[in-house]
Amino acid sequence: MKTTQTLLSSLFFIAAIAPGLSHAEQKQDRALLAADRAEIIELGARFDNGLDAEDRNKFVSTFVPSGVLAGFWGEAKGPEQIGGAYDFMLSTFAKNRRHFVGNHEVEVKGNKATMFSYMVVFDRASNTTIGTATFKDELVRTNGKWLFARRTLSADSNVDPIIQSLQRK
């Protein structure tokens, strides 16, 4: 419902600021905004699906070359460090998990965008919830394609036992 409200608000905003545009031009702008939002949400899915499928290239390719991935494990910048963060995640807390992301709030402003979303992580074998978190993302359109400039994960307190176990190692 909130995503629908956000989309409707964006559409009304476009209509309000574009009084000089014809109905056909306004309709095209709304279609482009919806396409951008869908591509951005799909980018988030490729990030998590890359982790779950153990596909390092898919995971790393969701970022611009100077992109940043930040979370309770630290901050990684650029493909080499983001690949290292991916390796760390799979060797510690992310292997044999499923990451589900929803409640997307996307705001597009030209070639930049932001997205906020929730994540729930399940263990594949036991089908139990491992933890929850939020993502706060900054994106840029590069060569006609949306990519993460910065992706920040904020773990909820239910992830504290995992974080504490990593700190003891």
Secondary structure as the mmCIF struct_conf table of DSSP 4:
data_model
#
loop_
_struct_conf.conf_type_id
_struct_conf.id
_struct_conf.beg_label_comp_id
_struct_conf.beg_label_asym_id
_struct_conf.beg_label_seq_id
_struct_conf.end_label_comp_id
_struct_conf.end_label_asym_id
_struct_conf.end_label_seq_id
HELX_RH_AL_P HELX_RH_AL_P1 LYS A 2 ILE A 17
TURN_TY1_P TURN_TY1_P1 PRO A 19 GLY A 20
BEND BEND1 LEU A 21 LEU A 21
HELX_RH_AL_P HELX_RH_AL_P2 HIS A 23 ASP A 52
TURN_TY1_P TURN_TY1_P2 ALA A 53 GLU A 54
HELX_RH_AL_P HELX_RH_AL_P3 ARG A 56 VAL A 60
TURN_TY1_P TURN_TY1_P3 SER A 61 THR A 62
STRN STRN1 PHE A 63 GLY A 71
TURN_TY1_P TURN_TY1_P4 PHE A 72 TRP A 73
STRN STRN2 GLY A 74 LYS A 77
HELX_RH_AL_P HELX_RH_AL_P4 GLY A 78 THR A 92
TURN_TY1_P TURN_TY1_P5 PHE A 93 PHE A 93
TURN_TY1_P TURN_TY1_P6 LYS A 95 ASN A 96
STRN STRN3 ARG A 97 LYS A 109
TURN_TY1_P TURN_TY1_P7 GLY A 110 ASN A 111
STRN STRN4 LYS A 112 ASP A 123
TURN_TY1_P TURN_TY1_P8 ARG A 124 SER A 126
STRN STRN5 THR A 129 THR A 142
TURN_TY1_P TURN_TY1_P9 ASN A 143 GLY A 144
STRN STRN6 LYS A 145 ALA A 155
HELX_RH_3T_P HELX_RH_3T_P1 SER A 157 VAL A 159
HELX_RH_AL_P HELX_RH_AL_P5 ASP A 160 ARG A 168
#
